[in-house]
Amino acid sequence: MDHLSDEVIEGYALRELSELELQEVEKHASCCPECHDRLQEETDLAAAMFPPSSAAMIREIIRAERKKAAKG
């Protein structure tokens, strides 16, 4: 069984994934104990480090940096 990538787990923890992607990750984690544990750890860490109000700000910063990197 393939496991979730670090990028997908990070995106899940920071709520950067689309609703469909979130559902797919949760479906996989429901039958993969290793990914479930990794998701829980990352989600707990993100919640501790980034209260909901700052999480939105951080998402915007990450998106802006990604756009800038994509442009070259």
PQR file with spaces between the fields and no chain letter, atoms N, CA, C, O and H, PARSE charges and radii, in Angstrom:
ATOM       1  N    MET     1       0.840   -1.175    0.000 -0.4000 1.5000
ATOM       2  CA   MET     1       0.000    0.000    0.000 -0.0000 2.0000
ATOM       3  C    MET     1       0.889    1.245    0.000  0.5500 1.7000
ATOM       4  O    MET     1       1.836    1.335    0.782 -0.5500 1.4000
ATOM       5  N    ASP     2       0.586    2.194   -0.869 -0.4000 1.5000
ATOM       6  CA   ASP     2       1.305    3.460   -0.880 -0.0000 2.0000
ATOM       7  C    ASP     2       0.880    4.286    0.322  0.5500 1.7000
ATOM       8  O    ASP     2      -0.268    4.231    0.764 -0.5500 1.4000
ATOM       9  H    ASP     2      -0.183    2.121   -1.503  0.4000 1.0000
ATOM      10  N    HIS     3       1.823    5.045    0.837 -0.4000 1.5000
ATOM      11  CA   HIS     3       1.523    5.921    1.962 -0.0000 2.0000
ATOM      12  C    HIS     3       1.399    7.351    1.470  0.5500 1.7000
ATOM      13  O    HIS     3       1.860    7.688    0.379 -0.5500 1.4000
ATOM      14  H    HIS     3       2.756    5.089    0.479  0.4000 1.0000
ATOM      15  N    LEU     4       0.774    8.183    2.280 -0.4000 1.5000
ATOM      16  CA   LEU     4       0.628    9.592    1.949 -0.0000 2.0000
ATOM      17  C    LEU     4       1.990   10.271    1.986  0.5500 1.7000
ATOM      18  O    LEU     4       2.813    9.977    2.854 -0.5500 1.4000
ATOM      19  H    LEU     4       0.399    7.909    3.166  0.4000 1.0000
ATOM      20  N    SER     5       2.223   11.166    1.055 -0.4000 1.5000
ATOM      21  CA   SER     5       3.501   11.879    1.003 -0.0000 2.0000
ATOM      22  C    SER     5       3.554   12.921    2.120  0.5500 1.7000
ATOM      23  O    SER     5       2.527   13.304    2.681 -0.5500 1.4000
ATOM      24  H    SER     5       1.555   11.404    0.351  0.4000 1.0000
ATOM      25  N    ASP     6       4.758   13.366    2.425 -0.4000 1.5000
ATOM      26  CA   ASP     6       4.935   14.408    3.430 -0.0000 2.0000
ATOM      27  C    ASP     6       4.192   15.680    3.021  0.5500 1.7000
ATOM      28  O    ASP     6       3.615   16.366    3.865 -0.5500 1.4000
ATOM      29  H    ASP     6       5.592   13.055    1.969  0.4000 1.0000
ATOM      30  N    GLU     7       4.209   15.987    1.737 -0.4000 1.5000
ATOM      31  CA   GLU     7       3.545   17.193    1.244 -0.0000 2.0000
ATOM      32  C    GLU     7       2.028   17.116    1.440  0.5500 1.7000
ATOM      33  O    GLU     7       1.392   18.105    1.805 -0.5500 1.4000
ATOM      34  H    GLU     7       4.678   15.430    1.051  0.4000 1.0000
ATOM      35  N    VAL     8       1.467   15.954    1.197 -0.4000 1.5000
ATOM      36  CA   VAL     8       0.019   15.781    1.368 -0.0000 2.0000
ATOM      37  C    VAL     8      -0.337   15.883    2.847  0.5500 1.7000
ATOM      38  O    VAL     8      -1.330   16.514    3.209 -0.5500 1.4000
ATOM      39  H    VAL     8       1.983   15.151    0.901  0.4000 1.0000
ATOM      40  N    ILE     9       0.464   15.269    3.685 -0.4000 1.5000
ATOM      41  CA   ILE     9       0.196   15.327    5.126 -0.0000 2.0000
ATOM      42  C    ILE     9       0.303   16.764    5.627  0.5500 1.7000
ATOM      43  O    ILE     9      -0.520   17.205    6.429 -0.5500 1.4000
ATOM      44  H    ILE     9       1.270   14.757    3.391  0.4000 1.0000
ATOM      45  N    GLU    10       1.300   17.485    5.163 -0.4000 1.5000
ATOM      46  CA   GLU    10       1.450   18.889    5.553 -0.0000 2.0000
ATOM      47  C    GLU    10       0.257   19.706    5.062  0.5500 1.7000
ATOM      48  O    GLU    10      -0.296   20.517    5.805 -0.5500 1.4000
ATOM      49  H    GLU    10       1.968   17.126    4.511  0.4000 1.0000
ATOM      50  N    GLY    11      -0.133   19.488    3.814 -0.4000 1.5000
ATOM      51  CA   GLY    11      -1.288   20.193    3.266 -0.0000 2.0000
ATOM      52  C    GLY    11      -2.561   19.908    4.032  0.5500 1.7000
ATOM      53  O    GLY    11      -3.392   20.795    4.230 -0.5500 1.4000
ATOM      54  H    GLY    11       0.316   18.829    3.210  0.4000 1.0000
ATOM      55  N    TYR    12      -2.708   18.671    4.461 -0.4000 1.5000
ATOM      56  CA   TYR    12      -3.876   18.295    5.260 -0.0000 2.0000
ATOM      57  C    TYR    12      -3.850   19.017    6.594  0.5500 1.7000
ATOM      58  O    TYR    12      -4.850   19.605    7.006 -0.5500 1.4000
ATOM      59  H    TYR    12      -2.033   17.951    4.300  0.4000 1.0000
ATOM      60  N    ALA    13      -2.709   18.973    7.270 -0.4000 1.5000
ATOM      61  CA   ALA    13      -2.594   19.583    8.595 -0.0000 2.0000
ATOM      62  C    ALA    13      -2.838   21.084    8.548  0.5500 1.7000
ATOM      63  O    ALA    13      -3.401   21.654    9.483 -0.5500 1.4000
ATOM      64  H    ALA    13      -1.897   18.495    6.935  0.4000 1.0000
ATOM      65  N    LEU    14      -2.419   21.723    7.470 -0.4000 1.5000
ATOM      66  CA   LEU    14      -2.587   23.168    7.333 -0.0000 2.0000
ATOM      67  C    LEU    14      -3.881   23.539    6.609  0.5500 1.7000
ATOM      68  O    LEU    14      -4.157   24.715    6.377 -0.5500 1.4000
ATOM      69  H    LEU    14      -1.962   21.260    6.710  0.4000 1.0000
ATOM      70  N    ARG    15      -4.664   22.529    6.260 -0.4000 1.5000
ATOM      71  CA   ARG    15      -5.944   22.722    5.572 -0.0000 2.0000
ATOM      72  C    ARG    15      -5.772   23.441    4.241  0.5500 1.7000
ATOM      73  O    ARG    15      -6.543   24.342    3.908 -0.5500 1.4000
ATOM      74  H    ARG    15      -4.440   21.573    6.449  0.4000 1.0000
ATOM      75  N    GLU    16      -4.770   23.043    3.495 -0.4000 1.5000
ATOM      76  CA   GLU    16      -4.510   23.621    2.180 -0.0000 2.0000
ATOM      77  C    GLU    16      -5.101   22.781    1.055  0.5500 1.7000
ATOM      78  O    GLU    16      -5.073   23.198   -0.103 -0.5500 1.4000
ATOM      79  H    GLU    16      -4.144   22.312    3.767  0.4000 1.0000
ATOM      80  N    LEU    17      -5.625   21.629    1.370 -0.4000 1.5000
ATOM      81  CA   LEU    17      -6.147   20.733    0.340 -0.0000 2.0000
ATOM      82  C    LEU    17      -7.603   21.061    0.023  0.5500 1.7000
ATOM      83  O    LEU    17      -8.317   21.645    0.838 -0.5500 1.4000
ATOM      84  H    LEU    17      -5.647   21.291    2.310  0.4000 1.0000
ATOM      85  N    SER    18      -8.018   20.679   -1.158 -0.4000 1.5000
ATOM      86  CA   SER    18      -9.420   20.857   -1.531 -0.0000 2.0000
ATOM      87  C    SER    18     -10.278   19.894   -0.708  0.5500 1.7000
ATOM      88  O    SER    18      -9.765   18.968   -0.080 -0.5500 1.4000
ATOM      89  H    SER    18      -7.437   20.205   -1.820  0.4000 1.0000
ATOM      90  N    GLU    19     -11.561   20.123   -0.724 -0.4000 1.5000
ATOM      91  CA   GLU    19     -12.474   19.260    0.025 -0.0000 2.0000
ATOM      92  C    GLU    19     -12.357   17.812   -0.458  0.5500 1.7000
ATOM      93  O    GLU    19     -12.365   16.886    0.353 -0.5500 1.4000
ATOM      94  H    GLU    19     -11.977   20.875   -1.234  0.4000 1.0000
ATOM      95  N    LEU    20     -12.250   17.616   -1.760 -0.4000 1.5000
ATOM      96  CA   LEU    20     -12.114   16.268   -2.321 -0.0000 2.0000
ATOM      97  C    LEU    20     -10.809   15.624   -1.852  0.5500 1.7000
ATOM      98  O    LEU    20     -10.788   14.454   -1.471 -0.5500 1.4000
ATOM      99  H    LEU    20     -12.243   18.368   -2.419  0.4000 1.0000
ATOM     100  N    GLU    21      -9.726   16.392   -1.883 -0.4000 1.5000
ATOM     101  CA   GLU    21      -8.440   15.863   -1.436 -0.0000 2.0000
ATOM     102  C    GLU    21      -8.483   15.515    0.052  0.5500 1.7000
ATOM     103  O    GLU    21      -7.946   14.487    0.465 -0.5500 1.4000
ATOM     104  H    GLU    21      -9.743   17.343   -2.192  0.4000 1.0000
ATOM     105  N    LEU    22      -9.120   16.367    0.857 -0.4000 1.5000
ATOM     106  CA   LEU    22      -9.259   16.074    2.288 -0.0000 2.0000
ATOM     107  C    LEU    22      -9.982   14.748    2.495  0.5500 1.7000
ATOM     108  O    LEU    22      -9.575   13.931    3.321 -0.5500 1.4000
ATOM     109  H    LEU    22      -9.556   17.202    0.521  0.4000 1.0000
ATOM     110  N    GLN    23     -11.050   14.542    1.744 -0.4000 1.5000
ATOM     111  CA   GLN    23     -11.821   13.305    1.856 -0.0000 2.0000
ATOM     112  C    GLN    23     -10.983   12.090    1.459  0.5500 1.7000
ATOM     113  O    GLN    23     -11.052   11.048    2.109 -0.5500 1.4000
ATOM     114  H    GLN    23     -11.381   15.206    1.073  0.4000 1.0000
ATOM     115  N    GLU    24     -10.197   12.224    0.397 -0.4000 1.5000
ATOM     116  CA   GLU    24      -9.358   11.114   -0.058 -0.0000 2.0000
ATOM     117  C    GLU    24      -8.289   10.777    0.979  0.5500 1.7000
ATOM     118  O    GLU    24      -8.008    9.605    1.231 -0.5500 1.4000
ATOM     119  H    GLU    24     -10.141   13.071   -0.132  0.4000 1.0000
ATOM     120  N    VAL    25      -7.700   11.803    1.576 -0.4000 1.5000
ATOM     121  CA   VAL    25      -6.695   11.581    2.615 -0.0000 2.0000
ATOM     122  C    VAL    25      -7.327   10.872    3.809  0.5500 1.7000
ATOM     123  O    VAL    25      -6.765    9.908    4.329 -0.5500 1.4000
ATOM     124  H    VAL    25      -7.929   12.755    1.371  0.4000 1.0000
ATOM     125  N    GLU    26      -8.480   11.341    4.240 -0.4000 1.5000
ATOM     126  CA   GLU    26      -9.161   10.733    5.383 -0.0000 2.0000
ATOM     127  C    GLU    26      -9.562    9.290    5.089  0.5500 1.7000
ATOM     128  O    GLU    26      -9.490    8.430    5.967 -0.5500 1.4000
ATOM     129  H    GLU    26      -8.937   12.124    3.817  0.4000 1.0000
ATOM     130  N    LYS    27      -9.982    9.030    3.864 -0.4000 1.5000
ATOM     131  CA   LYS    27     -10.338    7.662    3.478 -0.0000 2.0000
ATOM     132  C    LYS    27      -9.110    6.754    3.566  0.5500 1.7000
ATOM     133  O    LYS    27      -9.184    5.652    4.108 -0.5500 1.4000
ATOM     134  H    LYS    27     -10.040    9.729    3.151  0.4000 1.0000
ATOM     135  N    HIS    28      -7.984    7.224    3.033 -0.4000 1.5000
ATOM     136  CA   HIS    28      -6.758    6.425    3.093 -0.0000 2.0000
ATOM     137  C    HIS    28      -6.336    6.204    4.543  0.5500 1.7000
ATOM     138  O    HIS    28      -5.992    5.088    4.931 -0.5500 1.4000
ATOM     139  H    HIS    28      -7.923    8.120    2.593  0.4000 1.0000
ATOM     140  N    ALA    29      -6.364    7.273    5.343 -0.4000 1.5000
ATOM     141  CA   ALA    29      -5.918    7.177    6.737 -0.0000 2.0000
ATOM     142  C    ALA    29      -6.809    6.244    7.562  0.5500 1.7000
ATOM     143  O    ALA    29      -6.360    5.666    8.552 -0.5500 1.4000
ATOM     144  H    ALA    29      -6.643    8.180    5.028  0.4000 1.0000
ATOM     145  N    SER    30      -8.059    6.101    7.154 -0.4000 1.5000
ATOM     146  CA   SER    30      -8.965    5.235    7.911 -0.0000 2.0000
ATOM     147  C    SER    30      -8.589    3.757    7.785  0.5500 1.7000
ATOM     148  O    SER    30      -8.991    2.945    8.618 -0.5500 1.4000
ATOM     149  H    SER    30      -8.423    6.570    6.349  0.4000 1.0000
ATOM     150  N    CYS    31      -7.825    3.407    6.755 -0.4000 1.5000
ATOM     151  CA   CYS    31      -7.441    2.006    6.589 -0.0000 2.0000
ATOM     152  C    CYS    31      -5.923    1.818    6.621  0.5500 1.7000
ATOM     153  O    CYS    31      -5.424    0.728    6.341 -0.5500 1.4000
ATOM     154  H    CYS    31      -7.499    4.067    6.078  0.4000 1.0000
ATOM     155  N    CYS    32      -5.184    2.893    6.965 -0.4000 1.5000
ATOM     156  CA   CYS    32      -3.731    2.804    7.030 -0.0000 2.0000
ATOM     157  C    CYS    32      -3.275    3.387    8.374  0.5500 1.7000
ATOM     158  O    CYS    32      -3.163    4.605    8.510 -0.5500 1.4000
ATOM     159  H    CYS    32      -5.589    3.778    7.192  0.4000 1.0000
ATOM     160  N    PRO    33      -3.017    2.547    9.343 -0.5600 1.5000
ATOM     161  CA   PRO    33      -2.645    3.036   10.678  0.2800 2.0000
ATOM     162  C    PRO    33      -1.409    3.938   10.678  0.5500 1.7000
ATOM     163  O    PRO    33      -1.349    4.901   11.443 -0.5500 1.4000
ATOM     164  N    GLU    34      -0.433    3.640    9.836 -0.4000 1.5000
ATOM     165  CA   GLU    34       0.780    4.453    9.807 -0.0000 2.0000
ATOM     166  C    GLU    34       0.465    5.885    9.354  0.5500 1.7000
ATOM     167  O    GLU    34       0.910    6.848    9.979 -0.5500 1.4000
ATOM     168  H    GLU    34      -0.482    2.858    9.215  0.4000 1.0000
ATOM     169  N    CYS    35      -0.296    6.021    8.278 -0.4000 1.5000
ATOM     170  CA   CYS    35      -0.653    7.353    7.793 -0.0000 2.0000
ATOM     171  C    CYS    35      -1.599    8.059    8.774  0.5500 1.7000
ATOM     172  O    CYS    35      -1.519    9.273    8.961 -0.5500 1.4000
ATOM     173  H    CYS    35      -0.658    5.239    7.771  0.4000 1.0000
ATOM     174  N    HIS    36      -2.475    7.300    9.381 -0.4000 1.5000
ATOM     175  CA   HIS    36      -3.374    7.884   10.381 -0.0000 2.0000
ATOM     176  C    HIS    36      -2.576    8.518   11.512  0.5500 1.7000
ATOM     177  O    HIS    36      -2.861    9.641   11.927 -0.5500 1.4000
ATOM     178  H    HIS    36      -2.541    6.314    9.228  0.4000 1.0000
ATOM     179  N    ASP    37      -1.580    7.799   12.006 -0.4000 1.5000
ATOM     180  CA   ASP    37      -0.755    8.317   13.103 -0.0000 2.0000
ATOM     181  C    ASP    37       0.038    9.546   12.666  0.5500 1.7000
ATOM     182  O    ASP    37       0.146   10.514   13.420 -0.5500 1.4000
ATOM     183  H    ASP    37      -1.349    6.886   11.669  0.4000 1.0000
ATOM     184  N    ARG    38       0.593    9.515   11.454 -0.4000 1.5000
ATOM     185  CA   ARG    38       1.348   10.665   10.945 -0.0000 2.0000
ATOM     186  C    ARG    38       0.444   11.882   10.777  0.5500 1.7000
ATOM     187  O    ARG    38       0.838   12.999   11.112 -0.5500 1.4000
ATOM     188  H    ARG    38       0.505    8.729   10.842  0.4000 1.0000
ATOM     189  N    LEU    39      -0.768   11.671   10.258 -0.4000 1.5000
ATOM     190  CA   LEU    39      -1.718   12.769   10.108 -0.0000 2.0000
ATOM     191  C    LEU    39      -2.071   13.372   11.460  0.5500 1.7000
ATOM     192  O    LEU    39      -2.132   14.592   11.607 -0.5500 1.4000
ATOM     193  H    LEU    39      -1.088   10.763    9.985  0.4000 1.0000
ATOM     194  N    GLN    40      -2.301   12.519   12.435 -0.4000 1.5000
ATOM     195  CA   GLN    40      -2.662   12.996   13.769 -0.0000 2.0000
ATOM     196  C    GLN    40      -1.534   13.825   14.369  0.5500 1.7000
ATOM     197  O    GLN    40      -1.776   14.885   14.946 -0.5500 1.4000
ATOM     198  H    GLN    40      -2.251   11.528   12.316  0.4000 1.0000
ATOM     199  N    GLU    41      -0.310   13.343   14.234 -0.4000 1.5000
ATOM     200  CA   GLU    41       0.843   14.077   14.768 -0.0000 2.0000
ATOM     201  C    GLU    41       0.978   15.449   14.105  0.5500 1.7000
ATOM     202  O    GLU    41       1.159   16.454   14.792 -0.5500 1.4000
ATOM     203  H    GLU    41      -0.114   12.482   13.766  0.4000 1.0000
ATOM     204  N    GLU    42       0.891   15.491   12.784 -0.4000 1.5000
ATOM     205  CA   GLU    42       1.039   16.753   12.058 -0.0000 2.0000
ATOM     206  C    GLU    42      -0.114   17.708   12.361  0.5500 1.7000
ATOM     207  O    GLU    42       0.097   18.912   12.504 -0.5500 1.4000
ATOM     208  H    GLU    42       0.744   14.674   12.227  0.4000 1.0000
ATOM     209  N    THR    43      -1.311   17.184   12.456 -0.4000 1.5000
ATOM     210  CA   THR    43      -2.469   18.017   12.763 -0.0000 2.0000
ATOM     211  C    THR    43      -2.363   18.593   14.166  0.5500 1.7000
ATOM     212  O    THR    43      -2.657   19.770   14.379 -0.5500 1.4000
ATOM     213  H    THR    43      -1.482   16.205   12.340  0.4000 1.0000
ATOM     214  N    ASP    44      -1.948   17.780   15.114 -0.4000 1.5000
ATOM     215  CA   ASP    44      -1.765   18.256   16.487 -0.0000 2.0000
ATOM     216  C    ASP    44      -0.679   19.327   16.552  0.5500 1.7000
ATOM     217  O    ASP    44      -0.833   20.338   17.237 -0.5500 1.4000
ATOM     218  H    ASP    44      -1.709   16.825   14.941  0.4000 1.0000
ATOM     219  N    LEU    45       0.416   19.099   15.837 -0.4000 1.5000
ATOM     220  CA   LEU    45       1.508   20.060   15.815 -0.0000 2.0000
ATOM     221  C    LEU    45       1.065   21.380   15.188  0.5500 1.7000
ATOM     222  O    LEU    45       1.351   22.451   15.723 -0.5500 1.4000
ATOM     223  H    LEU    45       0.542   18.277   15.281  0.4000 1.0000
ATOM     224  N    ALA    46       0.371   21.304   14.062 -0.4000 1.5000
ATOM     225  CA   ALA    46      -0.104   22.513   13.393 -0.0000 2.0000
ATOM     226  C    ALA    46      -1.067   23.285   14.288  0.5500 1.7000
ATOM     227  O    ALA    46      -1.013   24.514   14.341 -0.5500 1.4000
ATOM     228  H    ALA    46       0.139   20.434   13.627  0.4000 1.0000
ATOM     229  N    ALA    47      -1.938   22.583   14.983 -0.4000 1.5000
ATOM     230  CA   ALA    47      -2.899   23.242   15.873 -0.0000 2.0000
ATOM     231  C    ALA    47      -2.191   23.921   17.037  0.5500 1.7000
ATOM     232  O    ALA    47      -2.598   24.998   17.472 -0.5500 1.4000
ATOM     233  H    ALA    47      -1.982   21.585   14.940  0.4000 1.0000
ATOM     234  N    ALA    48      -1.140   23.300   17.537 -0.4000 1.5000
ATOM     235  CA   ALA    48      -0.396   23.886   18.654 -0.0000 2.0000
ATOM     236  C    ALA    48       0.413   25.099   18.218  0.5500 1.7000
ATOM     237  O    ALA    48       0.536   26.073   18.960 -0.5500 1.4000
ATOM     238  H    ALA    48      -0.809   22.425   17.183  0.4000 1.0000
ATOM     239  N    MET    49       0.959   25.035   17.020 -0.4000 1.5000
ATOM     240  CA   MET    49       1.828   26.112   16.542 -0.0000 2.0000
ATOM     241  C    MET    49       1.059   27.274   15.931  0.5500 1.7000
ATOM     242  O    MET    49       1.489   28.424   16.019 -0.5500 1.4000
ATOM     243  H    MET    49       0.859   24.244   16.417  0.4000 1.0000
ATOM     244  N    PHE    50      -0.066   26.977   15.320 -0.4000 1.5000
ATOM     245  CA   PHE    50      -0.790   27.991   14.563 -0.0000 2.0000
ATOM     246  C    PHE    50      -2.254   28.030   14.982  0.5500 1.7000
ATOM     247  O    PHE    50      -3.061   27.235   14.498 -0.5500 1.4000
ATOM     248  H    PHE    50      -0.415   26.043   15.249  0.4000 1.0000
ATOM     249  N    PRO    51      -2.595   28.938   15.868 -0.5600 1.5000
ATOM     250  CA   PRO    51      -4.021   29.094   16.190  0.2800 2.0000
ATOM     251  C    PRO    51      -4.795   29.385   14.909  0.5500 1.7000
ATOM     252  O    PRO    51      -4.205   29.855   13.936 -0.5500 1.4000
ATOM     253  N    PRO    52      -6.084   29.122   14.882 -0.5600 1.5000
ATOM     254  CA   PRO    52      -6.856   29.269   13.641  0.2800 2.0000
ATOM     255  C    PRO    52      -6.655   30.594   12.923  0.5500 1.7000
ATOM     256  O    PRO    52      -6.566   30.605   11.695 -0.5500 1.4000
ATOM     257  N    SER    53      -6.581   31.697   13.630 -0.4000 1.5000
ATOM     258  CA   SER    53      -6.431   32.986   12.958 -0.0000 2.0000
ATOM     259  C    SER    53      -5.076   33.120   12.273  0.5500 1.7000
ATOM     260  O    SER    53      -4.992   33.689   11.184 -0.5500 1.4000
ATOM     261  H    SER    53      -6.654   31.687   14.628  0.4000 1.0000
ATOM     262  N    SER    54      -4.025   32.612   12.885 -0.4000 1.5000
ATOM     263  CA   SER    54      -2.712   32.721   12.261 -0.0000 2.0000
ATOM     264  C    SER    54      -2.528   31.683   11.162  0.5500 1.7000
ATOM     265  O    SER    54      -1.726   31.889   10.251 -0.5500 1.4000
ATOM     266  H    SER    54      -4.093   32.151   13.769  0.4000 1.0000
ATOM     267  N    ALA    55      -3.250   30.584   11.231 -0.4000 1.5000
ATOM     268  CA   ALA    55      -3.139   29.562   10.194 -0.0000 2.0000
ATOM     269  C    ALA    55      -3.569   30.127    8.844  0.5500 1.7000
ATOM     270  O    ALA    55      -2.942   29.830    7.826 -0.5500 1.4000
ATOM     271  H    ALA    55      -3.901   30.417   11.971  0.4000 1.0000
ATOM     272  N    ALA    56      -4.610   30.922    8.819 -0.4000 1.5000
ATOM     273  CA   ALA    56      -5.071   31.521    7.566 -0.0000 2.0000
ATOM     274  C    ALA    56      -4.002   32.456    7.011  0.5500 1.7000
ATOM     275  O    ALA    56      -3.751   32.472    5.806 -0.5500 1.4000
ATOM     276  H    ALA    56      -5.119   31.163    9.645  0.4000 1.0000
ATOM     277  N    MET    57      -3.381   33.223    7.880 -0.4000 1.5000
ATOM     278  CA   MET    57      -2.337   34.134    7.442 -0.0000 2.0000
ATOM     279  C    MET    57      -1.149   33.355    6.881  0.5500 1.7000
ATOM     280  O    MET    57      -0.584   33.742    5.858 -0.5500 1.4000
ATOM     281  H    MET    57      -3.585   33.209    8.859  0.4000 1.0000
ATOM     282  N    ILE    58      -0.775   32.284    7.528 -0.4000 1.5000
ATOM     283  CA   ILE    58       0.352   31.470    7.081 -0.0000 2.0000
ATOM     284  C    ILE    58       0.035   30.826    5.736  0.5500 1.7000
ATOM     285  O    ILE    58       0.909   30.752    4.872 -0.5500 1.4000
ATOM     286  H    ILE    58      -1.234   31.970    8.359  0.4000 1.0000
ATOM     287  N    ARG    59      -1.189   30.361    5.544 -0.4000 1.5000
ATOM     288  CA   ARG    59      -1.586   29.794    4.253 -0.0000 2.0000
ATOM     289  C    ARG    59      -1.403   30.818    3.139  0.5500 1.7000
ATOM     290  O    ARG    59      -0.908   30.485    2.062 -0.5500 1.4000
ATOM     291  H    ARG    59      -1.899   30.421    6.246  0.4000 1.0000
ATOM     292  N    GLU    60      -1.797   32.056    3.393 -0.4000 1.5000
ATOM     293  CA   GLU    60      -1.653   33.099    2.384 -0.0000 2.0000
ATOM     294  C    GLU    60      -0.187   33.364    2.071  0.5500 1.7000
ATOM     295  O    GLU    60       0.167   33.577    0.912 -0.5500 1.4000
ATOM     296  H    GLU    60      -2.198   32.327    4.267  0.4000 1.0000
ATOM     297  N    ILE    61       0.659   33.355    3.080 -0.4000 1.5000
ATOM     298  CA   ILE    61       2.093   33.553    2.874 -0.0000 2.0000
ATOM     299  C    ILE    61       2.664   32.417    2.033  0.5500 1.7000
ATOM     300  O    ILE    61       3.431   32.657    1.102 -0.5500 1.4000
ATOM     301  H    ILE    61       0.371   33.182    4.022  0.4000 1.0000
ATOM     302  N    ILE    62       2.293   31.189    2.357 -0.4000 1.5000
ATOM     303  CA   ILE    62       2.779   30.023    1.618 -0.0000 2.0000
ATOM     304  C    ILE    62       2.323   30.094    0.170  0.5500 1.7000
ATOM     305  O    ILE    62       3.114   29.844   -0.739 -0.5500 1.4000
ATOM     306  H    ILE    62       1.669   30.994    3.113  0.4000 1.0000
ATOM     307  N    ARG    63       1.062   30.432   -0.057 -0.4000 1.5000
ATOM     308  CA   ARG    63       0.545   30.539   -1.427 -0.0000 2.0000
ATOM     309  C    ARG    63       1.295   31.606   -2.213  0.5500 1.7000
ATOM     310  O    ARG    63       1.645   31.399   -3.375 -0.5500 1.4000
ATOM     311  H    ARG    63       0.419   30.635    0.682  0.4000 1.0000
ATOM     312  N    ALA    64       1.540   32.741   -1.577 -0.4000 1.5000
ATOM     313  CA   ALA    64       2.258   33.819   -2.260 -0.0000 2.0000
ATOM     314  C    ALA    64       3.671   33.390   -2.619  0.5500 1.7000
ATOM     315  O    ALA    64       4.153   33.693   -3.710 -0.5500 1.4000
ATOM     316  H    ALA    64       1.256   32.908   -0.633  0.4000 1.0000
ATOM     317  N    GLU    65       4.339   32.687   -1.712 -0.4000 1.5000
ATOM     318  CA   GLU    65       5.700   32.203   -1.976 -0.0000 2.0000
ATOM     319  C    GLU    65       5.701   31.175   -3.104  0.5500 1.7000
ATOM     320  O    GLU    65       6.605   31.175   -3.939 -0.5500 1.4000
ATOM     321  H    GLU    65       3.948   32.441   -0.825  0.4000 1.0000
ATOM     322  N    ARG    66       4.705   30.307   -3.134 -0.4000 1.5000
ATOM     323  CA   ARG    66       4.621   29.312   -4.200 -0.0000 2.0000
ATOM     324  C    ARG    66       4.406   29.978   -5.552  0.5500 1.7000
ATOM     325  O    ARG    66       5.015   29.586   -6.547 -0.5500 1.4000
ATOM     326  H    ARG    66       3.970   30.308   -2.455  0.4000 1.0000
ATOM     327  N    LYS    67       3.535   30.992   -5.584 -0.4000 1.5000
ATOM     328  CA   LYS    67       3.295   31.709   -6.835 -0.0000 2.0000
ATOM     329  C    LYS    67       4.575   32.390   -7.306  0.5500 1.7000
ATOM     330  O    LYS    67       4.916   32.349   -8.488 -0.5500 1.4000
ATOM     331  H    LYS    67       3.041   31.310   -4.775  0.4000 1.0000
ATOM     332  N    LYS    68       5.272   33.014   -6.370 -0.4000 1.5000
ATOM     333  CA   LYS    68       6.514   33.695   -6.723 -0.0000 2.0000
ATOM     334  C    LYS    68       7.542   32.695   -7.257  0.5500 1.7000
ATOM     335  O    LYS    68       8.235   32.984   -8.232 -0.5500 1.4000
ATOM     336  H    LYS    68       4.994   33.047   -5.409  0.4000 1.0000
ATOM     337  N    ALA    69       7.644   31.533   -6.631 -0.4000 1.5000
ATOM     338  CA   ALA    69       8.585   30.503   -7.069 -0.0000 2.0000
ATOM     339  C    ALA    69       8.205   29.956   -8.444  0.5500 1.7000
ATOM     340  O    ALA    69       9.079   29.664   -9.260 -0.5500 1.4000
ATOM     341  H    ALA    69       7.081   31.298   -5.839  0.4000 1.0000
ATOM     342  N    ALA    70       6.916   29.819   -8.699 -0.4000 1.5000
ATOM     343  CA   ALA    70       6.453   29.288   -9.988 -0.0000 2.0000
ATOM     344  C    ALA    70       6.760   30.255  -11.134  0.5500 1.7000
ATOM     345  O    ALA    70       6.990   29.838  -12.269 -0.5500 1.4000
ATOM     346  H    ALA    70       6.206   30.056   -8.036  0.4000 1.0000
ATOM     347  N    LYS    71       6.758   31.540  -10.820 -0.4000 1.5000
ATOM     348  CA   LYS    71       7.047   32.536  -11.854 -0.0000 2.0000
ATOM     349  C    LYS    71       8.519   32.597  -12.193  0.5500 1.7000
ATOM     350  O    LYS    71       8.900   33.164  -13.217 -0.5500 1.4000
ATOM     351  H    LYS    71       6.572   31.879   -9.898  0.4000 1.0000
ATOM     352  N    GLY    72       9.336   32.028  -11.357 -0.4000 1.5000
ATOM     353  CA   GLY    72      10.738   31.947  -11.717 -0.0000 2.0000
ATOM     354  C    GLY    72      11.611   32.631  -10.786  0.5500 1.7000
ATOM     355  O    GLY    72      12.827   32.641  -10.973 -0.5500 1.4000
ATOM     356  H    GLY    72       9.026   31.567  -10.526  0.4000 1.0000
